[in-house]
Amino acid sequence: MHIVVINRWPRFQEGPRWDFSMGRFEELIDHERHQVSYVVDAVGATGVLADPERIADLVEVEDLNDFEALCGAVQKITDRVGPVDRLIAVSEATIGIAAEVRAALGIAGPRPEDVALYRNKLRMKEAVAKAGIRTPRFASCGSAESAVDFARATGFPLILKPVSGAGSRGVHRVEDEATLTTLLDQIDTGDYELEEYIDGPIYHVDGFVGEDSQIPFMAVSRYINDCLSFEAAGQPLGSVVVQASPLRSRVEEFARRCVSALNMASMPFHLELFVTAEGDLVFLEIAGRIGGAEVPYLTDKLFGVNLFELWLDALCEGGATVPPQTGDPSGGWLIIPKPAGLPAEVVSVTSMRDHFTTVWRELVPTPGEVMEPGGSYDAVHSGRFILTGDESAVEEDIREIIARFRIETAPVPQ
């Protein structure tokens, strides 16, 4: 087959960073058996580590989300190498545009209408609700008038979020009508939706869906704090893998119903749901890709499952095999976000590795390092930790690290 990979990720080969270490295209795709080409941006070019002699073609573009540029790059590769059998995108930021290019160039694989079910938050909730799965009450903003009508009927607080957003970027918890009206004046209402606010802890399920919408592997986790607090308020974000319990069994069955309702197949998934005080499970959203933050690294450590490998095997080899599972391991991760007032130079930072036996990996900035604003979950934040051990011990240590961690910075002269 001729496989074209769209890559926007770097790779870190030295030092303490582990980011993007699971998506090793040069190892996980057989470059001898297949012709493998790449379309990259400047950062993604640093993540292509295959021997140049084993690469069929490589085209660099300025912006991988520029449809004309990406489509032109794939067409250029087609002209030089031959027809493309698989166009692979594993980043949330490129899944949608890859589907558009497939449709435009007649390449086999998911089309925009297919990926919309796990990219468009309105479409996905409509589908799972039709299957009898509880979701928050929701509505497209459509117009400011319809949004206000929905808010009055539903009550506050409400959640205002982009229809096709990732993480919690652009998400707002809206407390009253005046705030909602102000926000609606600042956005393109056609790109946003409103949701009923659901009170309760948020769980996430990360796994792989086989060809028949069955789930040969999944891990259930419980967030400590939430993504919105991380993005909007700079609060730490953590997660703990849930060990065997009646609730975990219920969440696993809930996940099976969700992926079946969306006809997901041969792909990883990242599902988020609420557990209310009454014990009800309520769908939040689902993505047809691998979970972010430290999810893939912890999954590989605990279960020996590289979700990237399963995904690429399904796409390139026609099937994926999950390693046999034994035991009931747990672990967790924690990200303490960057401090305010950036750019700033790190004066001192608290290492936690020697204080907690559960800490498997730690990434903290080095004194003298200048921290810049921006970046997502994989940036060098104030502190990033991956832990292993018993569920209760890991959660206790995560909360203790949050309480004890300190970072001191100094302003950078402008």
C-alpha positions in Angstrom: 0.0 0.0 0.0 0.9 3.6 -0.4 0.4 5.3 3.0 0.6 9.0 3.5 1.0 10.2 7.1 0.0 13.8 8.2 2.2 14.7 11.1 2.3 17.9 13.2 4.1 16.5 16.2 7.8 16.7 17.2 9.7 13.9 18.9 12.0 14.2 21.9 14.8 11.7 21.8 16.9 13.0 24.6 16.3 14.4 28.1 13.3 13.8 30.4 10.5 14.6 27.9 8.3 11.6 26.9 5.8 13.5 24.6 4.9 11.8 21.4 7.1 8.8 22.2 4.2 6.4 21.6 3.5 7.5 18.0 6.7 6.1 16.4 5.7 6.0 12.8 9.1 4.6 11.7 8.6 1.6 14.0 4.8 1.1 13.9 4.4 1.3 10.1 6.4 -1.2 8.0 8.3 1.1 5.7 9.7 -1.9 3.7 6.4 -3.6 3.1 4.6 -0.3 2.3 5.4 2.9 0.5 5.2 5.5 3.2 5.1 9.3 2.5 4.6 12.2 4.9 3.0 15.6 4.8 4.3 17.8 7.7 4.7 21.3 8.9 7.9 22.6 10.3 7.4 21.1 13.8 6.1 17.8 12.4 9.2 17.5 10.2 11.2 17.0 13.4 9.0 14.1 14.3 9.7 12.1 11.1 12.6 9.8 12.2 12.5 7.1 9.6 15.6 6.5 7.4 15.2 9.0 4.5 15.9 6.1 2.1 12.8 4.3 3.4 10.5 7.3 2.9 8.7 7.4 -0.5 8.2 11.2 -0.4 7.9 14.1 2.1 6.3 17.4 1.5 6.4 20.3 4.0 3.6 22.9 4.2 3.3 26.0 6.3 -0.1 25.1 7.8 -1.6 21.6 7.9 -5.0 23.1 8.5 -4.9 24.9 5.2 -7.1 22.8 3.0 -5.6 23.9 -0.3 -2.1 23.5 0.9 -2.7 20.0 2.3 -4.7 18.8 -0.6 -2.0 20.1 -3.0 0.7 18.3 -1.0 -1.1 15.0 -1.1 -1.8 15.5 -4.8 1.9 16.2 -5.4 2.9 13.0 -3.6 0.3 11.1 -5.7 1.8 12.5 -8.9 5.3 11.5 -7.9 4.7 8.2 -6.0 1.3 6.9 -7.1 -2.2 6.6 -5.8 -2.7 6.9 -2.1 -4.3 3.9 -0.3 -4.4 5.4 3.2 -4.3 9.0 4.4 -3.5 8.8 8.1 -4.1 11.6 10.7 -3.8 10.8 14.4 -4.0 14.3 15.8 -7.4 15.9 16.8 -6.3 19.0 14.9 -6.0 17.1 11.5 -8.6 14.4 11.6 -11.3 16.6 10.1 -9.3 18.2 7.4 -7.8 14.7 6.4 -11.4 13.6 5.9 -12.0 16.5 3.6 -8.9 15.7 1.5 -9.9 12.1 1.2 -13.3 13.2 -0.2 -11.7 15.7 -2.6 -9.1 13.3 -3.9 -11.1 10.0 -3.8 -8.9 8.3 -1.2 -10.5 5.5 0.8 -11.3 6.1 4.4 -13.6 8.2 6.6 -15.3 11.2 5.0 -16.3 14.4 6.7 -19.8 13.1 7.4 -18.2 10.1 9.2 -15.9 11.9 11.4 -18.6 14.5 12.2 -20.2 11.9 14.5 -17.2 12.1 16.9 -16.0 15.6 16.1 -19.3 17.6 16.1 -20.7 17.8 19.6 -24.2 18.3 18.4 -24.2 15.4 16.0 -22.7 13.0 18.6 -25.2 13.9 21.3 -28.1 13.5 18.8 -26.9 10.0 17.9 -26.4 8.8 21.5 -29.6 10.3 22.6 -31.5 8.5 19.8 -30.0 5.3 21.2 -31.6 6.0 24.6 -28.4 7.3 26.3 -28.8 10.2 28.7 -27.1 13.4 27.6 -27.3 17.0 29.0 -30.1 19.0 27.4 -28.4 20.8 24.5 -29.1 23.1 21.6 -27.2 24.8 18.8 -26.8 28.5 19.4 -28.0 29.1 15.9 -28.9 32.7 16.7 -28.5 34.8 19.9 -32.3 34.8 20.3 -32.6 31.0 20.2 -29.7 30.6 22.6 -31.3 32.9 25.1 -34.6 31.1 24.7 -32.9 27.8 25.5 -31.1 29.3 28.5 -34.3 30.6 29.9 -36.0 27.2 29.5 -33.1 25.2 30.9 -31.8 27.5 33.7 -28.4 28.6 34.8 -25.5 27.7 35.0 -25.0 26.6 31.4 -22.1 25.5 29.4 -21.3 27.3 26.2 -18.8 25.5 24.0 -17.5 25.2 20.4 -19.3 22.6 18.4 -16.0 21.1 17.1 -13.6 22.2 19.8 -10.9 20.1 21.5 -10.1 20.0 25.2 -11.8 22.9 26.9 -10.6 25.7 24.7 -13.3 28.2 24.1 -15.6 26.6 26.8 -17.4 28.9 29.2 -19.5 28.2 32.3 -22.2 30.8 32.1 -23.9 31.9 35.3 -26.6 34.3 34.1 -28.3 35.8 31.1 -26.3 39.0 31.1 -23.1 37.1 30.8 -24.5 34.8 28.1 -25.7 37.8 26.1 -22.2 39.4 26.3 -20.5 36.1 25.2 -22.9 35.6 22.3 -21.9 39.0 20.9 -18.2 37.9 20.9 -18.6 34.6 19.0 -19.9 33.2 15.8 -23.0 31.6 17.2 -23.3 29.1 14.4 -20.1 27.4 15.7 -21.3 27.1 19.3 -23.7 25.1 21.4 -25.3 25.4 24.8 -25.5 22.5 27.3 -27.3 21.9 30.5 -24.9 22.0 33.4 -24.5 18.6 35.0 -23.1 18.4 38.6 -20.9 15.5 39.4 -17.4 14.0 38.9 -16.3 13.4 35.4 -14.9 10.1 34.3 -13.1 9.2 31.1 -12.8 6.0 29.2 -9.9 5.3 26.9 -9.8 2.3 24.6 -9.9 0.8 21.2 -12.9 -0.2 19.1 -12.5 -3.2 16.8 -14.0 -3.7 13.3 -17.4 -4.8 14.7 -17.8 -1.9 17.2 -16.7 -4.3 20.0 -14.2 -3.0 22.5 -11.3 -5.4 23.1 -9.6 -2.9 25.5 -10.6 0.0 27.6 -9.5 1.7 30.8 -11.9 3.7 33.0 -10.5 6.8 34.9 -11.8 9.5 37.2 -10.7 13.1 36.8 -9.3 15.1 39.7 -10.6 18.6 39.0 -11.7 19.1 35.4 -10.4 20.2 32.0 -12.4 23.5 32.1 -10.8 24.5 35.4 -7.3 23.7 33.9 -7.9 25.7 30.8 -9.8 28.6 32.2 -8.7 29.0 35.8 -5.2 27.5 35.8 -6.1 24.7 38.2 -4.2 21.4 38.4 -5.7 18.6 36.4 -5.3 14.9 37.3 -6.8 11.5 36.6 -6.8 8.1 38.4 -7.4 4.7 36.7 -10.4 3.0 38.4 -10.0 -0.5 39.6 -12.7 -3.2 39.6 -16.0 -2.1 41.1 -19.7 -2.2 40.2 -19.5 1.4 39.0 -16.6 0.6 36.7 -18.6 -2.2 35.2 -21.5 0.2 34.6 -19.2 2.7 33.0 -17.7 0.0 30.7 -21.2 -1.0 29.6 -22.1 2.7 29.0 -19.0 3.0 26.8 -20.1 0.0 24.7 -23.5 1.6 24.1 -21.9 4.9 23.1 -19.5 3.5 20.5 -22.2 1.3 19.1 -24.6 4.2 18.8 -22.0 6.1 16.8 -20.9 3.1 14.7 -17.3 3.6 15.6 -14.9 0.9 14.4 -11.2 0.2 14.1 -10.2 3.3 16.0 -9.2 4.5 19.5 -11.7 6.5 21.5 -11.7 9.0 24.4 -15.1 9.1 26.1 -16.1 11.6 28.9 -19.1 11.2 31.1 -20.6 12.5 34.3 -21.6 10.4 37.3 -24.3 12.3 39.2 -25.0 12.2 43.0 -27.8 9.8 42.3 -25.4 7.5 40.4 -26.8 8.3 36.9 -24.3 8.1 34.0 -24.6 11.1 31.6 -22.8 11.4 28.3 -20.5 14.4 27.9 -18.6 13.8 24.7 -16.5 11.4 22.8 -13.5 11.7 20.4 -12.4 9.2 17.8 -8.7 9.5 18.7 -6.3 8.8 21.6 -6.8 10.7 24.8 -4.5 13.6 25.5 -2.3 14.6 28.4 -0.5 11.5 29.9 -3.2 9.0 28.8 -1.3 7.0 26.2 1.9 6.8 28.3 0.1 5.6 31.4 -2.0 3.1 29.3 1.2 1.6 27.9 2.9 1.4 31.3 0.0 -0.2 33.1 -1.5 -2.5 30.4 1.2 -2.9 27.8 -1.1 -1.3 25.3 0.2 1.3 22.8 -3.0 2.7 21.4 -1.1 4.2 18.5 0.2 0.8 17.5 -3.4 -0.6 17.6 -4.7 2.2 15.5 -1.9 2.1 12.9 -2.2 -1.7 12.7 -5.9 -1.4 12.1 -5.3 1.1 9.3 -2.2 -0.4 7.7 -2.4 -4.1 8.4 -6.2 -4.7 8.4 -6.5 -5.6 12.1 -5.1 -5.0 15.6 -4.4 -7.4 18.4 -4.6 -6.3 22.0 -2.0 -7.9 24.3 -3.4 -10.3 26.9 -4.4 -8.5 30.1 -3.7 -9.8 33.6 -4.3 -8.3 37.0 -6.1 -5.0 37.8 -3.5 -2.3 37.8 -4.0 1.4 38.6 -2.1 4.6 38.2 -2.7 8.2 37.5 -1.3 11.5 36.2 -1.2 15.1 37.2 -0.4 18.3 35.4 0.2 21.5 37.3 -0.2 24.3 34.8 2.2 27.2 34.1 2.2 30.1 36.6 0.8 33.5 35.7 2.9 36.3 34.5 4.8 34.7 31.7 7.3 34.9 30.2 9.3 34.3 33.4 12.5 32.6 34.5 12.3 29.6 36.8 14.1 30.3 40.1 13.3 27.1 41.9 10.9 24.2 41.5 9.9 21.3 43.8 10.8 17.8 42.6 8.4 15.2 43.9 10.1 12.1 42.6 12.0 11.4 45.8 9.0 12.0 48.1 6.4 9.7 46.6 7.1 6.1 45.7 4.2 6.1 43.3 5.8 8.7 41.0 7.1 6.9 37.9 7.8 9.9 35.6 8.3 13.5 36.4 8.8 16.5 34.2 9.5 19.9 35.8 11.3 22.9 34.3 14.9 23.5 35.1 16.0 26.6 37.2 17.2 29.2 34.7 14.7 28.0 32.1 12.4 30.7 30.7 8.8 29.6 30.6 6.7 31.0 27.7 2.9 31.3 27.6 0.8 29.0 25.6 0.9 25.3 24.9 -1.5 22.5 25.5 -1.4 19.5 27.9 1.9 18.4 26.4 3.8 21.7 27.1 6.4 21.9 29.8 4.1 23.1 32.6 5.1 23.8 36.2 5.0 20.1 36.9 3.9 16.9 35.1 3.7 13.6 36.9 2.8 10.0 36.0 2.1 7.7 39.0 1.5 3.9 39.4 0.1 2.0 42.3 -3.1 1.2 44.1 -6.0 3.5 43.1 -6.6 5.0 46.5 -2.8 5.5 47.1 -2.3 7.2 43.7 -5.2 9.6 44.3 -4.0 10.4 47.8 -0.5 11.1 46.4 -1.8 13.3 43.6 -3.7 15.4 46.0 -0.7 15.6 48.3 1.5 16.7 45.4 -0.9 19.4 44.5 -0.7 20.7 48.1 3.0 20.5 48.4 4.3 21.5 45.0 5.9 24.9 44.7 7.5 26.8 41.8 9.2 30.2 42.0 9.7 32.4 39.0 11.1 35.9 38.3 9.9 38.3 35.6 12.0 38.4 32.4 13.2 41.9 31.6 11.5 43.1 28.5 
